[in-house]
């Protein structure tokens, strides 16, 4: 996750917001916006934040650190620093209940025990910008600019001893960093020019073996161009469940005022546009449910992407928006209770011009909690009954440009309430990607 303070640092090398920018995240097809957290009271301090799965927020505003509910109620106050600083990041190991907090005024990186409230300084890195946990417990990677503003560098941080060792020297300004499930390190690299030329920012990947050799690498000689042609990158987060990155591109569009949240696969391809923001965005944080489903379009609303949006340079407002997948819906319409007549089982909100296959089970097979199953598609899917219970499976039908379609059958009192209907959602190439919600014929 890249924290809210990322917005400030990137705005210094991007386009300042104006008071006319509308605070609105526009979700792409297959996604929706499910609420937001108002951070406007912190506009003057530009905080770094971490959002927990319950919606509460750990906030470091450069002076005070506190845990607050989504409505701003203080759950715990961790104290105030003797002097205010510029917040860089907040990274939380929720399993170990430890938070790692960076600030760029003095360059300190601290560890905060969320249970005891004990804090200790691990080390100092000038203009530290971002931190990502390594796959090896007790280690992390940090970006910063010890050589001065505009000199990007990558360091490994021992979270126990606090030892800091340089891994790579990079071009341009300090940027986001992430680590994939194999230990490969991905860093944002720009040409170090202002304003940043269009399509000049890229993600560079360093092999997991290279970063442990003890030699200082460079992006030009040792790094692999992983994903290229961005106007700017303010933030990213890695999802080990799908081996994908959420990348927020900034300084985009004809007036350099639109931000885009992309889903980037393990090959570096931008495979999905998640959302766009008419202004400056950052703070990407993926929140997985742990149920086994993917954060991707048309999935159940079990996972989400938090996106921070700021008008602090304009009208003084800031928010964290919650973008979730939008699952297609199965809709039954019939002749009425205990009547005979035509009935429809429709699907709404599927892939435009995609496909859907109707699966039918006995209504008695309904599971109160959806079962996550791999039926050979791109992602595991949520079924409202066991796969074996679906004894009737229809051939795929073509959906219209709105992602809707349906089938007609005759409903009688004898079968009313007896069937469970669920659609298997497929993309335009007939690749299974998700399921609809389920319904019963009554």
LOTOR-770545 format. One record per residue (C-alpha): x, y, z; residue in three letters; residue number from 1. Coordinates in steps of 0.5 Angstrom, whole numbers. Layout:
# LOTOR-770545
+-------+-------+-------+--------+-----+
!     u !     v !     w ! residu ! num !
+-------+-------+-------+--------+-----+
!     X !     Y !     Z !    ALA ! NUM !
...
+-------+-------+-------+--------+-----+
This chain:
# LOTOR-770545
+-------+-------+-------+--------+-----+
!     u !     v !     w ! residu ! num !
+-------+-------+-------+--------+-----+
!     0 !     0 !     0 !    UNK !   1 !
!     2 !     7 !    -2 !    UNK !   2 !
!     0 !    12 !     4 !    UNK !   3 !
!    -4 !    18 !     3 !    UNK !   4 !
!     2 !    23 !     4 !    UNK !   5 !
!     4 !    20 !    -3 !    UNK !   6 !
!     0 !    25 !    -6 !    UNK !   7 !
!     4 !    30 !    -3 !    UNK !   8 !
!    10 !    28 !    -6 !    UNK !   9 !
!     8 !    26 !   -12 !    UNK !  10 !
!     4 !    33 !   -13 !    UNK !  11 !
!    11 !    37 !   -12 !    UNK !  12 !
!    13 !    33 !   -19 !    UNK !  13 !
!     6 !    33 !   -22 !    UNK !  14 !
!     0 !    38 !   -23 !    UNK !  15 !
!    -3 !    41 !   -17 !    UNK !  16 !
!   -10 !    41 !   -16 !    UNK !  17 !
!   -15 !    46 !   -17 !    UNK !  18 !
!   -22 !    48 !   -13 !    UNK !  19 !
!   -26 !    46 !   -19 !    UNK !  20 !
!   -24 !    39 !   -19 !    UNK !  21 !
!   -29 !    34 !   -17 !    UNK !  22 !
!   -28 !    29 !   -11 !    UNK !  23 !
!   -31 !    23 !   -15 !    UNK !  24 !
!   -28 !    16 !   -17 !    UNK !  25 !
!   -31 !    13 !   -23 !    UNK !  26 !
!   -31 !     6 !   -23 !    UNK !  27 !
!   -30 !     2 !   -29 !    UNK !  28 !
!   -34 !    -4 !   -32 !    UNK !  29 !
!   -34 !    -9 !   -27 !    UNK !  30 !
!   -33 !    -5 !   -21 !    UNK !  31 !
!   -37 !     0 !   -16 !    UNK !  32 !
!   -35 !     5 !   -11 !    UNK !  33 !
!   -38 !     3 !    -4 !    UNK !  34 !
!   -37 !     9 !     1 !    UNK !  35 !
!   -31 !    13 !     3 !    UNK !  36 !
!   -27 !    16 !     9 !    UNK !  37 !
!   -27 !    23 !    10 !    UNK !  38 !
!   -20 !    25 !    11 !    UNK !  39 !
!   -21 !    33 !    10 !    UNK !  40 !
!   -19 !    35 !    17 !    UNK !  41 !
!   -12 !    33 !    16 !    UNK !  42 !
!   -11 !    37 !    10 !    UNK !  43 !
!    -6 !    41 !    13 !    UNK !  44 !
!    -2 !    36 !    15 !    UNK !  45 !
!    -2 !    31 !    10 !    UNK !  46 !
!    -2 !    24 !    14 !    UNK !  47 !
!     0 !    17 !    12 !    UNK !  48 !
!    -5 !    12 !    13 !    UNK !  49 !
!    -7 !     5 !    14 !    UNK !  50 !
!   -14 !     2 !    13 !    UNK !  51 !
!   -16 !    -4 !    17 !    UNK !  52 !
!   -21 !    -9 !    14 !    UNK !  53 !
!   -26 !    -7 !    19 !    UNK !  54 !
!   -25 !     0 !    16 !    UNK !  55 !
!   -22 !     4 !    22 !    UNK !  56 !
!   -15 !     8 !    20 !    UNK !  57 !
!    -9 !     8 !    23 !    UNK !  58 !
!    -7 !    16 !    22 !    UNK !  59 !
!     0 !    19 !    23 !    UNK !  60 !
!    -1 !    26 !    21 !    UNK !  61 !
!     6 !    28 !    22 !    UNK !  62 !
!     5 !    30 !    29 !    UNK !  63 !
!     0 !    25 !    32 !    UNK !  64 !
!    -1 !    18 !    31 !    UNK !  65 !
!    -8 !    15 !    33 !    UNK !  66 !
!   -13 !     9 !    31 !    UNK !  67 !
!   -19 !    12 !    29 !    UNK !  68 !
!   -26 !     9 !    27 !    UNK !  69 !
!   -28 !    10 !    20 !    UNK !  70 !
!   -33 !    16 !    22 !    UNK !  71 !
!   -27 !    19 !    26 !    UNK !  72 !
!   -28 !    17 !    33 !    UNK !  73 !
!   -21 !    16 !    37 !    UNK !  74 !
!   -20 !     9 !    38 !    UNK !  75 !
!   -13 !     9 !    41 !    UNK !  76 !
!    -8 !    15 !    41 !    UNK !  77 !
!    -1 !    13 !    41 !    UNK !  78 !
!     2 !    20 !    43 !    UNK !  79 !
!     4 !    26 !    39 !    UNK !  80 !
!    12 !    28 !    37 !    UNK !  81 !
!    15 !    34 !    40 !    UNK !  82 !
!    16 !    37 !    33 !    UNK !  83 !
!    12 !    36 !    27 !    UNK !  84 !
!    15 !    33 !    21 !    UNK !  85 !
!    12 !    31 !    14 !    UNK !  86 !
!     9 !    24 !    14 !    UNK !  87 !
!    12 !    19 !     9 !    UNK !  88 !
!     9 !    12 !    10 !    UNK !  89 !
!     5 !     8 !    15 !    UNK !  90 !
!     6 !     0 !    13 !    UNK !  91 !
!     2 !    -5 !    18 !    UNK !  92 !
!     4 !   -12 !    19 !    UNK !  93 !
!    -3 !   -14 !    22 !    UNK !  94 !
!    -1 !   -21 !    24 !    UNK !  95 !
!     4 !   -18 !    28 !    UNK !  96 !
!     1 !   -12 !    30 !    UNK !  97 !
!     7 !    -8 !    28 !    UNK !  98 !
!     6 !    -1 !    25 !    UNK !  99 !
!    12 !     2 !    21 !    UNK ! 100 !
!    12 !     9 !    20 !    UNK ! 101 !
!    17 !    14 !    16 !    UNK ! 102 !
!    18 !    21 !    16 !    UNK ! 103 !
!    22 !    25 !    11 !    UNK ! 104 !
!    23 !    31 !    15 !    UNK ! 105 !
!    29 !    28 !    19 !    UNK ! 106 !
!    28 !    21 !    15 !    UNK ! 107 !
!    27 !    17 !    21 !    UNK ! 108 !
!    23 !    10 !    20 !    UNK ! 109 !
!    20 !     8 !    27 !    UNK ! 110 !
!    17 !     1 !    29 !    UNK ! 111 !
!    10 !     2 !    33 !    UNK ! 112 !
!     7 !    -4 !    37 !    UNK ! 113 !
!     0 !    -3 !    36 !    UNK ! 114 !
!    -2 !    -7 !    43 !    UNK ! 115 !
!     3 !    -4 !    48 !    UNK ! 116 !
!     4 !     3 !    44 !    UNK ! 117 !
!    11 !     2 !    45 !    UNK ! 118 !
!    15 !     6 !    39 !    UNK ! 119 !
!    23 !     5 !    37 !    UNK ! 120 !
!    27 !     8 !    32 !    UNK ! 121 !
!    30 !     3 !    27 !    UNK ! 122 !
!    34 !     8 !    23 !    UNK ! 123 !
!    34 !    14 !    19 !    UNK ! 124 !
!    34 !    15 !    11 !    UNK ! 125 !
!    34 !    22 !     8 !    UNK ! 126 !
!    27 !    23 !     4 !    UNK ! 127 !
!    24 !    16 !     5 !    UNK ! 128 !
!    18 !    15 !     1 !    UNK ! 129 !
!    16 !     8 !     1 !    UNK ! 130 !
!    16 !     1 !     5 !    UNK ! 131 !
!    14 !    -6 !     2 !    UNK ! 132 !
!    15 !   -12 !     7 !    UNK ! 133 !
!    20 !   -18 !     4 !    UNK ! 134 !
!    17 !   -25 !     3 !    UNK ! 135 !
!    23 !   -26 !     8 !    UNK ! 136 !
!    20 !   -25 !    15 !    UNK ! 137 !
!    23 !   -19 !    19 !    UNK ! 138 !
!    26 !   -16 !    12 !    UNK ! 139 !
!    23 !   -10 !     8 !    UNK ! 140 !
!    25 !    -5 !     2 !    UNK ! 141 !
!    25 !     2 !     3 !    UNK ! 142 !
!    26 !     8 !    -2 !    UNK ! 143 !
!    29 !    14 !    -1 !    UNK ! 144 !
!    34 !    20 !    -3 !    UNK ! 145 !
!    40 !    20 !     1 !    UNK ! 146 !
!    43 !    23 !    -5 !    UNK ! 147 !
!    39 !    29 !    -5 !    UNK ! 148 !
!    32 !    31 !    -8 !    UNK ! 149 !
!    31 !    27 !   -15 !    UNK ! 150 !
!    36 !    22 !   -13 !    UNK ! 151 !
!    32 !    15 !   -12 !    UNK ! 152 !
!    35 !     9 !    -8 !    UNK ! 153 !
!    33 !     2 !    -6 !    UNK ! 154 !
!    35 !     0 !     1 !    UNK ! 155 !
!    34 !    -7 !     5 !    UNK ! 156 !
!    31 !    -6 !    12 !    UNK ! 157 !
!    32 !   -11 !    18 !    UNK ! 158 !
!    26 !   -10 !    22 !    UNK ! 159 !
!    29 !   -13 !    28 !    UNK ! 160 !
!    36 !   -10 !    28 !    UNK ! 161 !
!    34 !    -4 !    24 !    UNK ! 162 !
!    40 !    -5 !    19 !    UNK ! 163 !
!    40 !    -1 !    13 !    UNK ! 164 !
!    44 !    -3 !     7 !    UNK ! 165 !
!    43 !     0 !     0 !    UNK ! 166 !
!    41 !    -5 !    -6 !    UNK ! 167 !
!    40 !    -1 !   -12 !    UNK ! 168 !
!    41 !     6 !   -15 !    UNK ! 169 !
!    36 !     9 !   -19 !    UNK ! 170 !
!    34 !    14 !   -24 !    UNK ! 171 !
!    29 !    20 !   -22 !    UNK ! 172 !
!    25 !    22 !   -16 !    UNK ! 173 !
!    24 !    17 !   -10 !    UNK ! 174 !
!    18 !    12 !   -12 !    UNK ! 175 !
!    13 !     7 !   -10 !    UNK ! 176 !
!    16 !     0 !    -8 !    UNK ! 177 !
!    13 !    -7 !    -8 !    UNK ! 178 !
!    15 !   -14 !    -7 !    UNK ! 179 !
!    12 !   -20 !   -11 !    UNK ! 180 !
!    11 !   -27 !    -8 !    UNK ! 181 !
!    17 !   -30 !   -11 !    UNK ! 182 !
!    21 !   -24 !    -7 !    UNK ! 183 !
!    22 !   -20 !   -14 !    UNK ! 184 !
!    23 !   -13 !   -12 !    UNK ! 185 !
!    19 !    -8 !   -17 !    UNK ! 186 !
!    20 !     0 !   -16 !    UNK ! 187 !
!    18 !     6 !   -20 !    UNK ! 188 !
!    23 !     9 !   -24 !    UNK ! 189 !
!    22 !    16 !   -28 !    UNK ! 190 !
!    27 !    20 !   -32 !    UNK ! 191 !
!    28 !    25 !   -26 !    UNK ! 192 !
!    26 !    31 !   -31 !    UNK ! 193 !
!    21 !    36 !   -29 !    UNK ! 194 !
!    15 !    36 !   -31 !    UNK ! 195 !
!    15 !    29 !   -32 !    UNK ! 196 !
!    15 !    27 !   -40 !    UNK ! 197 !
!     9 !    23 !   -42 !    UNK ! 198 !
!    10 !    16 !   -42 !    UNK ! 199 !
!    17 !    16 !   -39 !    UNK ! 200 !
!    15 !    13 !   -32 !    UNK ! 201 !
!    16 !     5 !   -32 !    UNK ! 202 !
!    16 !     0 !   -27 !    UNK ! 203 !
!    23 !    -4 !   -26 !    UNK ! 204 !
!    24 !   -11 !   -23 !    UNK ! 205 !
!    30 !   -14 !   -20 !    UNK ! 206 !
!    30 !   -21 !   -19 !    UNK ! 207 !
!    30 !   -24 !   -12 !    UNK ! 208 !
!    37 !   -27 !   -13 !    UNK ! 209 !
!    40 !   -20 !   -15 !    UNK ! 210 !
!    37 !   -16 !    -9 !    UNK ! 211 !
!    41 !   -21 !    -4 !    UNK ! 212 !
!    48 !   -21 !    -7 !    UNK ! 213 !
!    50 !   -15 !    -3 !    UNK ! 214 !
!    52 !   -11 !    -9 !    UNK ! 215 !
!    49 !    -4 !   -11 !    UNK ! 216 !
!    45 !    -5 !   -17 !    UNK ! 217 !
!    42 !     0 !   -22 !    UNK ! 218 !
!    36 !     0 !   -26 !    UNK ! 219 !
!    39 !     1 !   -33 !    UNK ! 220 !
!    44 !    -5 !   -32 !    UNK ! 221 !
!    41 !   -10 !   -27 !    UNK ! 222 !
!    34 !    -8 !   -27 !    UNK ! 223 !
!    28 !   -11 !   -32 !    UNK ! 224 !
!    23 !    -6 !   -35 !    UNK ! 225 !
!    17 !    -9 !   -32 !    UNK ! 226 !
!    11 !    -5 !   -34 !    UNK ! 227 !
!    12 !     2 !   -38 !    UNK ! 228 !
!     9 !     8 !   -41 !    UNK ! 229 !
!     6 !    11 !   -35 !    UNK ! 230 !
!     6 !    19 !   -35 !    UNK ! 231 !
!     7 !    18 !   -27 !    UNK ! 232 !
!     6 !    13 !   -22 !    UNK ! 233 !
!     4 !    15 !   -15 !    UNK ! 234 !
!     2 !     9 !   -11 !    UNK ! 235 !
!     2 !     1 !   -12 !    UNK ! 236 !
!     0 !    -5 !    -8 !    UNK ! 237 !
!     1 !   -12 !   -10 !    UNK ! 238 !
!    -4 !   -18 !    -9 !    UNK ! 239 !
!    -1 !   -25 !    -8 !    UNK ! 240 !
!    -7 !   -28 !    -9 !    UNK ! 241 !
!    -8 !   -26 !   -16 !    UNK ! 242 !
!     0 !   -24 !   -18 !    UNK ! 243 !
!    -3 !   -18 !   -20 !    UNK ! 244 !
!    -1 !   -10 !   -18 !    UNK ! 245 !
!    -6 !    -5 !   -17 !    UNK ! 246 !
!    -2 !     1 !   -20 !    UNK ! 247 !
!    -4 !     9 !   -20 !    UNK ! 248 !
!    -2 !    13 !   -26 !    UNK ! 249 !
!    -2 !    20 !   -25 !    UNK ! 250 !
!    -1 !    26 !   -29 !    UNK ! 251 !
!    -5 !    23 !   -35 !    UNK ! 252 !
!   -10 !    26 !   -40 !    UNK ! 253 !
!   -10 !    32 !   -45 !    UNK ! 254 !
!   -10 !    37 !   -39 !    UNK ! 255 !
!    -5 !    32 !   -34 !    UNK ! 256 !
!   -11 !    32 !   -29 !    UNK ! 257 !
!   -14 !    25 !   -29 !    UNK ! 258 !
!   -11 !    19 !   -25 !    UNK ! 259 !
!   -12 !    12 !   -27 !    UNK ! 260 !
!   -12 !     6 !   -22 !    UNK ! 261 !
!   -10 !     0 !   -27 !    UNK ! 262 !
!    -9 !    -8 !   -25 !    UNK ! 263 !
!    -3 !   -10 !   -28 !    UNK ! 264 !
!    -1 !   -18 !   -29 !    UNK ! 265 !
!     5 !   -22 !   -27 !    UNK ! 266 !
!     8 !   -20 !   -35 !    UNK ! 267 !
!     7 !   -12 !   -33 !    UNK ! 268 !
!     1 !   -12 !   -38 !    UNK ! 269 !
!    -5 !    -7 !   -36 !    UNK ! 270 !
!   -10 !   -12 !   -36 !    UNK ! 271 !
!   -16 !    -8 !   -33 !    UNK ! 272 !
!   -18 !    -1 !   -32 !    UNK ! 273 !
!   -21 !    -1 !   -25 !    UNK ! 274 !
!   -23 !     7 !   -24 !    UNK ! 275 !
!   -21 !    14 !   -26 !    UNK ! 276 !
!   -21 !    20 !   -22 !    UNK ! 277 !
!   -21 !    27 !   -24 !    UNK ! 278 !
!   -15 !    30 !   -20 !    UNK ! 279 !
!   -10 !    27 !   -17 !    UNK ! 280 !
!   -10 !    20 !   -13 !    UNK ! 281 !
!    -6 !    15 !   -10 !    UNK ! 282 !
!    -6 !    11 !    -3 !    UNK ! 283 !
!    -7 !     4 !    -7 !    UNK ! 284 !
!    -9 !    -1 !    -1 !    UNK ! 285 !
!   -11 !    -8 !    -3 !    UNK ! 286 !
!   -16 !   -11 !     2 !    UNK ! 287 !
!   -17 !   -18 !     1 !    UNK ! 288 !
!   -22 !   -22 !     5 !    UNK ! 289 !
!   -18 !   -29 !     5 !    UNK ! 290 !
!   -24 !   -33 !     2 !    UNK ! 291 !
!   -20 !   -34 !    -4 !    UNK ! 292 !
!   -23 !   -30 !    -9 !    UNK ! 293 !
!   -20 !   -25 !   -13 !    UNK ! 294 !
!   -20 !   -17 !   -14 !    UNK ! 295 !
!   -22 !   -17 !   -21 !    UNK ! 296 !
!   -28 !   -14 !   -25 !    UNK ! 297 !
!   -35 !   -18 !   -24 !    UNK ! 298 !
!   -33 !   -22 !   -18 !    UNK ! 299 !
!   -36 !   -22 !   -11 !    UNK ! 300 !
!   -35 !   -16 !    -6 !    UNK ! 301 !
!   -30 !   -20 !    -2 !    UNK ! 302 !
!   -24 !   -15 !    -3 !    UNK ! 303 !
!   -23 !    -8 !    -5 !    UNK ! 304 !
!   -18 !    -3 !    -7 !    UNK ! 305 !
!   -17 !     3 !    -3 !    UNK ! 306 !
!   -16 !    10 !    -7 !    UNK ! 307 !
!   -14 !    16 !    -3 !    UNK ! 308 !
!   -16 !    23 !    -7 !    UNK ! 309 !
!   -14 !    30 !    -5 !    UNK ! 310 !
!   -16 !    37 !    -6 !    UNK ! 311 !
!   -12 !    39 !    -1 !    UNK ! 312 !
!    -9 !    44 !    -5 !    UNK ! 313 !
!   -15 !    47 !    -7 !    UNK ! 314 !
!   -22 !    47 !    -3 !    UNK ! 315 !
!   -19 !    43 !     3 !    UNK ! 316 !
!   -22 !    36 !     2 !    UNK ! 317 !
!   -19 !    29 !     2 !    UNK ! 318 !
!   -22 !    22 !     2 !    UNK ! 319 !
!   -21 !    15 !     2 !    UNK ! 320 !
!   -25 !    11 !    -3 !    UNK ! 321 !
!   -27 !     4 !    -3 !    UNK ! 322 !
!   -27 !     1 !   -10 !    UNK ! 323 !
!   -30 !    -6 !   -10 !    UNK ! 324 !
!   -32 !   -11 !   -15 !    UNK ! 325 !
!   -39 !   -11 !   -18 !    UNK ! 326 !
!   -42 !   -18 !   -19 !    UNK ! 327 !
!   -47 !   -20 !   -24 !    UNK ! 328 !
!   -54 !   -21 !   -21 !    UNK ! 329 !
!   -59 !   -27 !   -23 !    UNK ! 330 !
!   -66 !   -24 !   -23 !    UNK ! 331 !
!   -72 !   -29 !   -23 !    UNK ! 332 !
!   -79 !   -26 !   -26 !    UNK ! 333 !
!   -85 !   -31 !   -26 !    UNK ! 334 !
!   -93 !   -31 !   -27 !    UNK ! 335 !
!   -94 !   -31 !   -19 !    UNK ! 336 !
!   -95 !   -35 !   -13 !    UNK ! 337 !
!   -98 !   -42 !   -15 !    UNK ! 338 !
!   -99 !   -40 !   -22 !    UNK ! 339 !
!   -97 !   -43 !   -29 !    UNK ! 340 !
!   -94 !   -39 !   -34 !    UNK ! 341 !
!   -88 !   -36 !   -38 !    UNK ! 342 !
!   -82 !   -35 !   -33 !    UNK ! 343 !
!   -75 !   -31 !   -34 !    UNK ! 344 !
!   -69 !   -33 !   -31 !    UNK ! 345 !
!   -64 !   -27 !   -33 !    UNK ! 346 !
!   -57 !   -24 !   -32 !    UNK ! 347 !
!   -56 !   -17 !   -31 !    UNK ! 348 !
!   -49 !   -13 !   -30 !    UNK ! 349 !
!   -45 !   -19 !   -34 !    UNK ! 350 !
!   -39 !   -17 !   -39 !    UNK ! 351 !
!   -42 !   -13 !   -44 !    UNK ! 352 !
!   -42 !   -17 !   -51 !    UNK ! 353 !
!   -39 !   -23 !   -46 !    UNK ! 354 !
!   -43 !   -30 !   -45 !    UNK ! 355 !
!   -46 !   -33 !   -39 !    UNK ! 356 !
!   -48 !   -40 !   -38 !    UNK ! 357 !
!   -54 !   -42 !   -33 !    UNK ! 358 !
!   -53 !   -47 !   -28 !    UNK ! 359 !
!   -59 !   -50 !   -24 !    UNK ! 360 !
!   -59 !   -54 !   -18 !    UNK ! 361 !
!   -64 !   -56 !   -13 !    UNK ! 362 !
!   -66 !   -51 !    -8 !    UNK ! 363 !
!   -65 !   -55 !    -2 !    UNK ! 364 !
!   -57 !   -55 !    -4 !    UNK ! 365 !
!   -57 !   -48 !    -3 !    UNK ! 366 !
!   -51 !   -46 !     2 !    UNK ! 367 !
!   -51 !   -41 !     7 !    UNK ! 368 !
!   -44 !   -39 !     5 !    UNK ! 369 !
!   -42 !   -39 !    -2 !    UNK ! 370 !
!   -37 !   -44 !    -4 !    UNK ! 371 !
!   -30 !   -42 !    -7 !    UNK ! 372 !
!   -29 !   -47 !   -12 !    UNK ! 373 !
!   -24 !   -47 !   -18 !    UNK ! 374 !
!   -28 !   -50 !   -24 !    UNK ! 375 !
!   -23 !   -48 !   -29 !    UNK ! 376 !
!   -23 !   -41 !   -30 !    UNK ! 377 !
!   -19 !   -35 !   -30 !    UNK ! 378 !
!   -20 !   -34 !   -22 !    UNK ! 379 !
!   -24 !   -39 !   -17 !    UNK ! 380 !
!   -31 !   -37 !   -17 !    UNK ! 381 !
!   -37 !   -37 !   -11 !    UNK ! 382 !
!   -42 !   -42 !   -12 !    UNK ! 383 !
!   -48 !   -42 !    -8 !    UNK ! 384 !
!   -48 !   -50 !    -8 !    UNK ! 385 !
!   -43 !   -55 !    -9 !    UNK ! 386 !
!   -41 !   -56 !   -16 !    UNK ! 387 !
!   -43 !   -63 !   -16 !    UNK ! 388 !
!   -50 !   -61 !   -14 !    UNK ! 389 !
!   -51 !   -57 !   -21 !    UNK ! 390 !
!   -54 !   -62 !   -25 !    UNK ! 391 !
!   -56 !   -58 !   -31 !    UNK ! 392 !
!   -51 !   -54 !   -34 !    UNK ! 393 !
!   -54 !   -50 !   -40 !    UNK ! 394 !
!   -49 !   -48 !   -46 !    UNK ! 395 !
!   -47 !   -40 !   -46 !    UNK ! 396 !
!   -51 !   -35 !   -49 !    UNK ! 397 !
!   -49 !   -28 !   -51 !    UNK ! 398 !
!   -50 !   -22 !   -47 !    UNK ! 399 !
!   -52 !   -15 !   -50 !    UNK ! 400 !
!   -48 !    -9 !   -50 !    UNK ! 401 !
!   -50 !    -8 !   -43 !    UNK ! 402 !
!   -48 !   -15 !   -40 !    UNK ! 403 !
!   -55 !   -18 !   -40 !    UNK ! 404 !
!   -59 !   -24 !   -42 !    UNK ! 405 !
!   -64 !   -29 !   -40 !    UNK ! 406 !
!   -67 !   -36 !   -42 !    UNK ! 407 !
!   -75 !   -37 !   -42 !    UNK ! 408 !
!   -78 !   -43 !   -39 !    UNK ! 409 !
!   -85 !   -45 !   -36 !    UNK ! 410 !
!   -86 !   -44 !   -29 !    UNK ! 411 !
!   -92 !   -49 !   -25 !    UNK ! 412 !
!   -94 !   -49 !   -18 !    UNK ! 413 !
!   -91 !   -56 !   -18 !    UNK ! 414 !
!   -84 !   -53 !   -19 !    UNK ! 415 !
!   -84 !   -47 !   -16 !    UNK ! 416 !
!   -79 !   -46 !   -11 !    UNK ! 417 !
!   -75 !   -52 !   -13 !    UNK ! 418 !
!   -69 !   -49 !   -17 !    UNK ! 419 !
!   -63 !   -45 !   -15 !    UNK ! 420 !
!   -61 !   -41 !   -21 !    UNK ! 421 !
!   -54 !   -38 !   -22 !    UNK ! 422 !
!   -50 !   -36 !   -28 !    UNK ! 423 !
!   -43 !   -37 !   -30 !    UNK ! 424 !
!   -40 !   -31 !   -32 !    UNK ! 425 !
!   -35 !   -31 !   -38 !    UNK ! 426 !
!   -31 !   -26 !   -42 !    UNK ! 427 !
!   -32 !   -24 !   -50 !    UNK ! 428 !
!   -27 !   -30 !   -51 !    UNK ! 429 !
!   -31 !   -35 !   -47 !    UNK ! 430 !
!   -26 !   -35 !   -41 !    UNK ! 431 !
!   -30 !   -36 !   -35 !    UNK ! 432 !
!   -28 !   -31 !   -30 !    UNK ! 433 !
!   -34 !   -31 !   -24 !    UNK ! 434 !
!   -41 !   -32 !   -22 !    UNK ! 435 !
!   -47 !   -28 !   -21 !    UNK ! 436 !
!   -51 !   -28 !   -15 !    UNK ! 437 !
!   -56 !   -34 !   -14 !    UNK ! 438 !
!   -64 !   -34 !   -14 !    UNK ! 439 !
!   -69 !   -39 !   -13 !    UNK ! 440 !
!   -75 !   -39 !   -18 !    UNK ! 441 !
!   -81 !   -36 !   -13 !    UNK ! 442 !
+-------+-------+-------+--------+-----+
